[in-house]
Amino acid sequence: MTVTEAPAVEQTDVDYVLGAVTRSFPDVNERCVVASWAGLRPLAHGGDGPTADLSRRHQIYEEPAGLLTVTGGKLTTYRAMAEDVVDRLAPGAKSRTRELPLGLTVQLTEALARAARAAAAVGLSEEAGRRFVHRYGDDWQAAVALIEERPELAAPVADEGPALWADSELARTREMALTEADVIERRLRLTTLGVTAAARQG
């Protein structure tokens, strides 16, 4: 697996973001930036005008018949988008999405302490266990259990980043990553962190 470099963020964009941040946090400067990345937002109904004038809300339309397309929206509203799609497909179904616990459902300090102990028990550093909590929430236990079952997955993907091969395996089996780029760029975010070295073989 090879880690490639992400596209550079233009200096004008850096200055724009920092200018907004420093109005509330005057001591923040470019030396405080540890990572940056650029991407495209799939806005609905684009045209010739400025993108700032376009709605960020998602839209669902059926064209051709039987094919639902979702366009626009934001990553932070993915559950609302999914719920709207299901409502269109099965209007009489009762959605359980609001009842499903997400993230961390216990006190953070308790979870961090438990994860640190569990990580040490399988040969990881306590910091690796705490990182699992911040990354997976309640599912940190799945990451530790995977390493207990397959100790070779405790190795780092690349020397320059914190990700382990267990993270790569979970990206493929639990987060629907299909390609190498899905894992490296969109799940582990190694390119965002500036990791450019060739990753070790798992």
PyMOL commands that set and color helices and strands:
alter all, ss='L'
color gray80, all
select helices_A, chain A and resi 11-22+30-32+51-53+75-89+97-99+108-121+126-149+151-154+165-174+180-187
alter helices_A, ss='H'
color red, helices_A
select strands_A, chain A and resi 59-62+68-71
alter strands_A, ss='S'
color yellow, strands_A
deselect
rebuild
show_as cartoon
